Amino acid sequence: MIDTGKAFCAANKQFMNGIRDLAQYSNKDLLVETSLTKFSDNLQEMISYHTTLFDQTQRSIKAQLQTFVKEDIRKFKDAKKQFEKVSEEKENALAKNAQVQRNKQHEVEEATNILTATRKCFRHIALDYVLQINVLQSKRRSEILKSMLSFMSAHLTFFHQGYDLFSELKPYMNDLGAQLDRLGVDAAKEKRDMEQKHSTIQQKQDFSSDDTKLEYNVDAANGIVMEGYLFKRASNAFKTWNRRWFSIQNNQLVYQKKFKDNPTVVVEDLRLCTVKHCEDIERRFCFEVVSPTKSCMLQADSEKLRQAWIKAVQTSIATAYREKGDESEKLEKKSSSPSTGSLESGSEPKEKLLKGESALQQVQCIAGNITCCDCGLADPRWASINLGITLCIECSGIHRSLGVHFSKVRSLTLDTWEPELLKLMCELGNGVINRIYEAKVERMGVKKPQPGSQRQEKEAYIRAKYVERKFVERQPASVSPPEPGPKVLPLSQEEKRLSGTEKSPLAARSSDSGIQRSADDSREHLASTLSTNSLCEPEGEKRDPPVPRDSTQLRPGLQLYRAAYKKNLPDMAEALAHGAEVNWVNAEENKATPLIQAVLGGSLVTCEFLLQNGANVNHRDVKGRGPLHHATVLGHTGQVCLFLKRGANQHAADEDGKDPLSIAVEAANADIVTLLRLARMNEEMRESEGLFGQPGDETYQDIFRDFSQMASNNPEKLNRFQQSDSQKS
């Protein structure tokens, strides 16, 4: 424990050094630098308190108990060995005395004298041995309790010091929180202003022309002659093309996969290589850099860029022969030059802050969400996404300790939020959940915690509420059988129903050659083919009426099953509170699960709610069809996108031997075919690249995330894509 604690303190010190470095890098931002410095100083002081605690533990427990073991117990062991030796000698004397014959008087006297002496010695040693036992037992009690008392006193001092330290820091933290709120408002206003400027510039300027800078400079101060993106053909058997950031610097051709990665050298010395056009391969704008040991096939984005890169390489080769300067001086200049990549990375926290504020505003608009669901503290900044409630920071910490199978906690201001999760939070809320989980609080006479209540009181209440579910209104024992719900149709019937509906006019334009493209082309193809209604529910869609109250008389699993089809999230939450199994199987309806019923009901939010509560995305019914199969048959593109993001097995075939891709191809659903083939292409690219470096995976995630956001937040953009396609056709 002591060794692990010291290692923990050492790791914490490294972390503090990182925070101090970050504060130094932020020296132009006074607020960030001051805050990080203050926080690091306080945490450093806590580390010193922790180090002192482990030193006192070393002295109070380890040193004292080791002294007790080495000295007192060793004396006891020596006395025990002596006692056992004398005991053995006494036994031998007794045996020898018994063996002497009575007619040998001399031997009888000798044996008797030895026995008497041995017995006397034994009694003395036995008395000493008993004394050692009593002394050891008495000292053992005092030594152990003394050590533990000292250890607990050290802990008491440690926690008092920490409490005093952070009590002094609390006012500053409150002020900083208020400043961050104001910064969020200012950032949102700045974003609106920038969007207006962007829109104005977009209307006045033509962006269709290629304005890429083609300059190269062999005398650049930072040593970089030319840099930019090029496609590089891999040397593996697949000959895949990957987009990388190339640069010519210090008589070398290098590339980076990401900005912060160390450069990978393609050509060690440009003086030993040549460059030439390549017109004998299938791709355009290609050129080859050849060295004595290897060749590298590259592709530019246009003919202008190819000529510029070839000219830059040729000029660098010529310059390298004349260059006599010291290469180390160039390296120093290169390392001291500013990099544009840091500017791009610096915009990420601002973007995340804006997304977080948007999520906070949307979620807090729901009734009851402006206060913590469990203690009532105002302005909660945390949420439980599987319960659909908002929480204060202290209650969110208690929820985290329950485990993700009870509550999944996420920040409303620091984390990014998928659109389907935001809709889920807006469908439930503190009012709905408290009506379920606190139904019997007043009747039982239980006092709900207040914002100022002790943490132990809040923790006991939250465990009773969500883990033990003590306050949930129990269902009566007698239940009446419900009317049968919608059954899972066989595949042929679903296909007939799908064929009877109006198909998208975009489906006829889908072809194998158009779908099997590179990752970048797939992004444009997906943007031009997905319809507005494919990834989000229509605003004006007529929803089924809510489940009547007598549905609560159902068994919890069946209630969840029925409510999933009717898109009734409050009833689903109530069923889970009553102990419903989220993967409950309806043996009477083809062994379908609530997730399959949610697919048939056509609600993306219902599927998200079940998945957040542990639904198995790969469970298959009696016909061998999982949720992905049913979503594909029904043409629910948004659900297909959600299931693929959650790891659905798209290769699984039903009892007819059809996987989701073959079903989508037969139905001529271009949207779903595109998604499934893009996901399959991503798997193949990931396998070819190995565990590290997954460009296909990054593109795949970007496409799904972009279109999920677009369908939920900016559906007019998808309308624009659809209209432009129809005009072209």
Steps between C-alpha positions, in 0.01 A plus 500: 500500500780739589694425181189544285417824679845639435470404132162677493656816644782484244251470214300791644813713505550432129139601440553824693808574290284455190245748634777751572632455146149557367477818709828623348376425147188707583694805620314724254169412665512642852188318621620157388855552624389631841241227551729214398782634716271533802352154449842339453633666817208369704524151354876504558434578865257207515774278359732612779227417754464159340876442509504592868216254563696214347813597695300492824354165396854375451592609851178413682424156357788358305785606731321422829364166394830396344673581829241294684553206264879517492560549873209379715384212286860389447553484878183296530617261229835453674323419827277256320796320342669471840180370658462235231864394543469460879171315452672253275783456749247433778325237288834330435583506872163344583552230241852425624385486863227255409738268316751453790489153662440485876798275569742763364497744789770725359312560176175556690654781706658662193173496300306637800744789545484588127119492506484724805737757348325494165156537660619800703648666189180429306284673759720811497498519119123437488445787743711732282312383191162579655631843600607570141156397373321734742735790427464450124120485514482818707744686279331379180175669597661832586735504200225430243254750647770760544606463135144518369418801717802682364401400145142626542624824655716555193193447278301745711770763461522433124129549437480806726784659307329424168167635624660824622693539176200462271272703724729794431493417127120467475418875463750526216347196330151651529622826345669307221179308429311827465767633264477184289125547469556852370770374265255244362247773422769715338623203296147428376462865394839490326394186318185666369702801381750274322219303336348822367839610362549155351161515331572848361838394360350184353241702310755744358784264409530206265658197668486268202845595370814334632686768698758266654835668556762356264806692621813329616800666659838330522628781726213485751599606851349189658672266254173375344519536122142389436227320695148374444278196471582218256365149454765232558470148367579241767763235437279218631321244287177704489674808353263727693521879465521710818490878531800637689659839570826517300778753523841557345744610769871469569563316171247234598147402396294417811134451592281497811175315562394752767637841585668401826648176365872477437580535127556180306790533254426387143826615342808544720698713253335673202836512321473123447148497348308606190135591434284415198141510376291182512241460228482120489283445813125538548516814717553852371756762609752237616877533518777278632802582713771237436808443719771232466327280759126559447234697316198690633181547294319826584184671375415873511152649504536672161733534205619840630598347831676209333712737289574710809613199703717366217659843454556532877671160517719577198598839640578346839723241331691772319528713814621203706807465280596864549413520867794522737328627814471319825188277514474535874436874463203424275362258754512770768317746275241236418436421866462870591244579225131526591268231371151551362390163636493638854249763394265235372528291812438807714153541356381161628430601863301800379293280271440248777401780739239625256363150452486447874313827560249407230439164667460669839242745368297233323493258792421763763193609303325176606273523804686433823845495340612840633568336838683179596271199478615359836582796727338802330816709453445768234674510160622137474782445247504118486259240367427126519442407137337162560258645757444831318553727806719796595731493803721728704870419517479328842204280407668419166802368692269275704333380180842412355571286806183298433650362178403549135239222523299736723598848377716636218616852588599762244576872525258745339776754444823306451392203285373493143143384455359293215163629373318177588627526861372856527158387376504219755568748782215721374256206488546421871621749760503529878123536532424175316767296677416630849134410452620143447791464742358720779136385481493388866740748660231705675298195605806337652590821682849511349668840496654590166855643523549875462792679327672548837454141622797282587644283225425183701132597515487565125681176422264293716197662336630455144583133562156440647342682205679346202672182621250365754203685339329532838277789393367348176126420506484123482263335254208294635541125488195438277543602139260490211627380163551790257378514149761355265753748370653523156666174410835476326415431140685240294752641257282437196208696647726791593642503150147504354406787725817687409444441128151648531631829634647777290874459465747784488576618147865503604501122530497450123820697464698275735754278324788284609753723332361808669503348848839333501705816523782628716427636849498863379268429207265306729455810717379702197288211371334455839428872526329497160288189550378490861150645534387734775284240669763227503687600816235683700132472571273738306376794700143460384480122529185383672603291799298223653294600804668433836456160659190503727559487872378143529815405312676523834314184592719310256801304604801737489665325204179500297431861596844599371439297185165671426618850593805466270271460201280791608807730543393571859824568687335579839327160497828335399679672790222383732534141379877507561437642848270204568782262412442437128783320322613726216568194279170331594398246235136460395470129428152551356618745234796339328727558805517872423651746749400857595778630272347323200159643597657848513626446145151399385358806676736718297646708784872577507481643852336183635783289356757736658327473839509118492863493387601738777333263749693195378295362210685244287529643147580153360214300654320305229141375492379153408545583130866592558438874450647764728405867537726589205311256275161646592619861465638416154177333387290795619737758349570672834834654405543685828470177696744326265749781560450471879542120506815513287651758738418268792681199349216308334617192309418579138629161376241294693255319270141403578347159443463584128874568478459877451711756677393867533701609195334247269157603636575868434624423147182304422287787632708747291544725806798710397534672839533179702712328234741793519519486880551123512764497228678794658506314833628186327765699317605647834548151644713395206716812520544456874610138453747599231647781713523294820415611851683831469429760241141465381423764238193315384366489853549875548320583177221260582444658842512850352234418239260342748550780754462777241179364357350421839558864595373624162180295508409613851621861502512615135254291296477774238852409386391147418200646318740708298705192404186313401371786287832545324510131415147506359588801287803321361297193416 
